[in-house]
């Protein structure tokens, strides 16, 4: 719980000074931040990234989302939107002009490799033992051949794709419903089940153990967010221009996306590119 409290405090601090999280759109993707989908350019399956744009393909099925907190959720949506445009986007663009894209992708690979325990444990909890083994192999290959995880030869050379599993999906696989929709400040689209899963995954995140000092942890998280966003600047803007109501578009796509993940990709999938990655 200490790790969870620290990270929440970190998110608030970062949101006010170091970063911003827009409630970005949804990237349609066949899988993660969200319908039939188009694959990401780097084939990464992370959950929503700040400022990541969507190529939305809506499902023919009407989406029913329990959203009794809509007035508050919309307020937080606007807060995250301003935070993105006023803080995160400018910082990320400046960072992107200084650091080459290839180097930024290496940093993204490093953090993804470091988060292996989250995916591995949740694969095991879902009895997806093949997925757990793939995560073990990926970690071994990328940590050695990929030089501490900065490269991803497991995917590039051996076509071993990352298994994007988290505790929210695990709870869903065991029959726990989503309950109500929640659009958190900084964190973005979620629901009661996925919020509980997010907190649980914090205890599996090696960053909280490798960097226990609060302020250093804040710095690491902030840098990871800025680096990831620098690879997606512009996507959110495109999404907002295309959406009649960005709030509803993000909310509905998030539910389709998470439902598809819980069912292991069966049905349509739309990936929300909301704030902070779950991974």
C-alpha positions as CSV (number, residue, x, y, z in Angstrom):
1,X,0.0,0.0,0.0
2,X,2.9,2.3,0.6
3,X,3.9,1.9,-3.0
4,X,0.4,2.7,-4.1
5,X,0.2,5.8,-2.0
6,X,3.6,6.9,-3.2
7,X,2.7,6.5,-6.9
8,X,-0.6,8.4,-6.4
9,X,1.2,11.2,-4.8
10,X,3.7,11.1,-7.6
11,X,0.9,11.4,-10.2
12,X,-0.5,14.5,-8.5
13,X,2.9,16.1,-8.3
14,X,3.8,15.3,-11.9
15,X,0.4,16.5,-13.0
16,X,1.0,19.9,-11.5
17,X,4.6,20.5,-12.6
18,X,6.3,17.8,-14.5
19,X,3.7,16.3,-16.8
20,X,0.2,16.4,-18.1
21,X,-2.1,13.7,-19.1
22,X,-4.7,14.3,-21.7
23,X,-7.6,12.1,-22.0
24,X,-6.6,11.0,-25.3
25,X,-8.4,9.3,-27.8
26,X,-8.5,5.8,-28.6
27,X,-6.3,4.0,-30.9
28,X,-8.2,1.2,-32.6
29,X,-6.1,-1.8,-32.4
30,X,-6.4,-5.5,-32.3
31,X,-4.9,-6.4,-29.2
32,X,-3.4,-2.5,-25.0
33,X,-5.0,3.0,-22.9
34,X,-9.2,1.4,-26.3
35,X,-14.1,-2.4,-32.3
36,X,-11.8,-3.9,-35.2
37,X,-8.4,-2.4,-34.9
38,X,-5.3,-1.4,-36.7
39,X,-2.0,-2.5,-35.2
40,X,0.4,0.0,-33.7
41,X,3.4,1.0,-35.7
42,X,5.8,-0.4,-33.1
43,X,3.4,-3.3,-32.4
44,X,3.5,-2.4,-28.7
45,X,0.5,-3.6,-26.7
46,X,0.8,-1.3,-23.7
47,X,-2.3,0.2,-22.1
48,X,-3.2,3.7,-23.1
49,X,-0.5,6.2,-23.5
50,X,-0.9,9.9,-23.0
51,X,-1.5,11.7,-26.2
52,X,-1.8,8.6,-28.2
53,X,-4.2,8.9,-31.1
54,X,-6.8,6.5,-32.3
55,X,-8.0,5.2,-35.6
56,X,-11.4,4.5,-34.2
57,X,-13.6,1.8,-35.7
58,X,-16.8,1.7,-33.6
59,X,-18.6,-1.5,-32.9
60,X,-22.0,-2.1,-34.4
61,X,-23.3,-3.0,-30.9
62,X,-24.6,-0.2,-28.8
63,X,-22.4,0.4,-25.7
64,X,-24.0,0.6,-22.3
65,X,-21.8,2.1,-19.7
66,X,-22.8,2.8,-16.1
67,X,-21.7,6.4,-15.7
68,X,-23.6,7.9,-12.7
69,X,-20.5,10.1,-12.0
70,X,-20.6,11.7,-15.5
71,X,-20.6,15.4,-14.3
72,X,-17.5,14.7,-12.1
73,X,-15.9,12.5,-14.8
74,X,-16.3,15.2,-17.4
75,X,-14.7,17.7,-15.1
76,X,-11.7,15.5,-14.6
77,X,-11.6,14.9,-18.4
78,X,-11.3,18.6,-19.0
79,X,-8.6,18.8,-16.3
80,X,-6.6,16.1,-18.0
81,X,-7.1,17.7,-21.3
82,X,-5.7,21.0,-20.2
83,X,-2.9,19.3,-18.4
84,X,-1.9,17.6,-21.6
85,X,-1.9,20.8,-23.7
86,X,-0.4,23.1,-21.1
87,X,2.3,20.8,-19.6
88,X,2.9,17.4,-21.0
89,X,2.8,18.2,-24.7
90,X,5.2,21.2,-24.5
91,X,7.7,19.2,-22.3
92,X,7.5,16.1,-24.5
93,X,8.0,18.1,-27.7
94,X,11.0,19.8,-26.3
95,X,12.4,16.5,-25.1
96,X,11.7,14.9,-28.5
97,X,13.8,17.6,-30.3
98,X,16.8,16.8,-28.1
99,X,16.7,13.0,-28.0
100,X,16.5,11.0,-31.2
101,X,13.5,8.8,-31.8
102,X,15.6,5.6,-31.8
103,X,16.9,6.5,-28.3
104,X,13.4,7.2,-27.0
105,X,12.2,3.9,-28.3
106,X,15.0,2.1,-26.5
107,X,14.0,3.8,-23.3
108,X,10.4,2.7,-23.8
109,X,11.6,-0.9,-24.4
110,X,13.6,-0.7,-21.2
111,X,10.6,0.2,-19.0
112,X,8.4,-2.3,-20.8
113,X,11.0,-5.1,-20.1
114,X,11.2,-3.9,-16.5
115,X,7.5,-4.4,-16.1
116,X,7.6,-8.1,-17.0
117,X,6.6,-9.3,-13.5
118,X,3.2,-7.6,-13.9
119,X,2.4,-9.4,-17.1
120,X,4.0,-12.7,-16.1
121,X,2.1,-13.0,-12.8
122,X,-1.2,-12.1,-14.3
123,X,-0.7,-14.6,-17.1
124,X,-0.2,-17.3,-14.4
125,X,-3.2,-16.1,-12.4
126,X,-5.3,-16.6,-15.6
127,X,-3.9,-20.0,-16.2
128,X,-2.3,-18.7,-19.4
129,X,0.9,-20.6,-18.7
130,X,2.1,-20.4,-22.3
131,X,1.9,-16.6,-21.9
132,X,3.9,-16.8,-18.7
133,X,6.6,-18.8,-20.4
134,X,6.7,-16.3,-23.3
135,X,7.2,-13.5,-20.8
136,X,10.0,-15.4,-19.2
137,X,11.7,-16.0,-22.5
138,X,11.2,-12.4,-23.6
139,X,12.8,-11.1,-20.4
140,X,15.8,-13.4,-20.7
141,X,16.4,-12.6,-24.3
142,X,15.8,-8.8,-24.1
143,X,17.8,-8.5,-20.9
144,X,20.8,-10.2,-22.4
145,X,20.8,-9.9,-26.2
146,X,18.7,-6.8,-26.0
147,X,21.2,-5.2,-23.6
148,X,19.3,-4.6,-20.4
149,X,16.0,-4.4,-22.3
150,X,16.8,-1.4,-24.4
151,X,16.3,-3.5,-27.5
152,X,13.5,-6.0,-28.2
153,X,15.1,-8.8,-30.2
154,X,12.5,-11.2,-28.8
155,X,9.9,-9.6,-30.9
156,X,12.1,-8.3,-33.8
157,X,14.0,-11.5,-34.4
158,X,11.9,-14.3,-32.9
159,X,8.3,-12.8,-33.2
160,X,7.6,-13.2,-29.5
161,X,5.0,-10.7,-28.8
162,X,4.4,-9.2,-25.3
163,X,1.4,-10.5,-23.4
164,X,-0.5,-7.4,-22.1
165,X,-2.1,-8.9,-19.0
166,X,-2.9,-7.0,-15.8
167,X,-4.8,-7.6,-12.6
168,X,-7.9,-5.8,-13.9
169,X,-8.2,-8.4,-16.7
170,X,-7.5,-11.2,-14.3
171,X,-10.4,-10.1,-12.0
172,X,-12.6,-9.9,-15.1
173,X,-11.6,-13.4,-16.2
174,X,-12.9,-14.6,-12.8
175,X,-16.2,-13.0,-13.3
176,X,-15.9,-9.6,-11.5
177,X,-17.9,-6.9,-13.3
178,X,-16.7,-3.5,-14.1
179,X,-19.2,-1.6,-11.9
180,X,-19.3,2.1,-12.6
181,X,-17.0,4.1,-15.0
182,X,-14.5,6.4,-13.4
183,X,-12.4,9.0,-15.2
184,X,-9.5,9.7,-12.8
185,X,-7.5,12.9,-12.7
186,X,-4.1,12.0,-14.3
187,X,-4.9,8.3,-14.7
188,X,-7.7,8.8,-17.1
189,X,-10.4,6.2,-18.1
190,X,-11.1,3.3,-15.7
191,X,-13.8,1.6,-13.6
192,X,-14.0,0.2,-10.1
193,X,-12.6,-3.2,-11.1
194,X,-9.7,-1.8,-13.2
195,X,-8.9,0.7,-10.4
196,X,-8.5,-2.1,-7.9
197,X,-6.4,-4.0,-10.4
198,X,-4.2,-1.0,-11.0
199,X,-3.4,-0.7,-7.3
200,X,-2.7,-4.4,-7.1
201,X,-0.3,-4.2,-10.0
202,X,1.7,-1.5,-8.3
203,X,2.9,-4.2,-5.8
204,X,4.3,-6.2,-8.8
205,X,6.1,-3.2,-10.4
206,X,9.8,-3.5,-9.9
207,X,10.3,0.3,-10.1
208,X,8.7,0.7,-6.6
209,X,11.3,-1.7,-5.1
210,X,14.4,-0.6,-7.2
211,X,13.7,3.1,-6.5
212,X,12.0,3.2,-3.0
213,X,12.9,6.8,-2.3
214,X,9.8,8.9,-3.0
215,X,11.4,11.7,-4.9
216,X,13.6,9.6,-7.1
217,X,10.6,7.4,-7.8
218,X,8.8,10.6,-8.9
219,X,11.6,11.5,-11.2
220,X,11.7,8.0,-12.8
221,X,7.9,8.0,-13.4
222,X,7.9,11.5,-14.8
223,X,10.7,10.7,-17.2
224,X,9.0,7.5,-18.3
225,X,5.8,9.4,-19.1
226,X,7.5,12.2,-20.9
227,X,9.5,9.7,-23.0
228,X,6.4,7.7,-23.9
229,X,4.4,10.8,-24.8
230,X,7.1,12.2,-27.0
231,X,6.5,9.3,-29.3
232,X,2.8,10.1,-29.6
233,X,2.5,13.9,-29.8
234,X,-0.2,14.9,-32.2
235,X,-2.4,11.8,-31.9
236,X,-4.7,13.3,-29.3
237,X,-5.3,16.4,-31.3
238,X,-6.4,14.4,-34.3
239,X,-8.7,12.4,-32.1
240,X,-10.4,15.5,-30.7
241,X,-11.0,16.9,-34.2
242,X,-12.7,13.7,-35.3
243,X,-14.8,13.0,-32.2
244,X,-18.2,14.7,-31.8
245,X,-17.9,14.2,-28.0
246,X,-14.4,13.2,-27.0
247,X,-15.5,12.2,-23.5
248,X,-18.1,9.7,-24.7
249,X,-15.8,8.4,-27.5
250,X,-13.0,7.7,-25.0
251,X,-15.4,6.2,-22.4
252,X,-17.1,3.8,-24.9
253,X,-13.9,2.8,-26.6
254,X,-12.3,2.0,-23.2
255,X,-15.1,-0.3,-22.3
256,X,-14.9,-2.1,-25.7
257,X,-11.2,-2.4,-25.4
258,X,-11.2,-3.8,-21.8
259,X,-14.0,-6.2,-22.6
260,X,-12.0,-7.5,-25.5
261,X,-8.9,-7.9,-23.4
262,X,-10.7,-9.8,-20.7
263,X,-12.0,-12.2,-23.4
264,X,-8.5,-12.6,-24.9
265,X,-9.2,-10.5,-28.0
266,X,-12.5,-12.0,-28.9
267,X,-14.7,-9.5,-30.5
268,X,-13.8,-6.0,-31.6
269,X,-11.2,-4.0,-29.8
270,X,-10.6,-0.3,-29.5
271,X,-7.6,0.9,-27.6
272,X,-8.0,4.0,-25.6
273,X,-5.0,6.3,-25.6
274,X,-5.7,7.8,-22.3
275,X,-3.4,9.0,-19.7
276,X,-0.8,6.9,-18.1
277,X,-0.1,3.5,-19.3
278,X,-1.1,0.6,-17.0
279,X,2.2,-0.9,-17.6
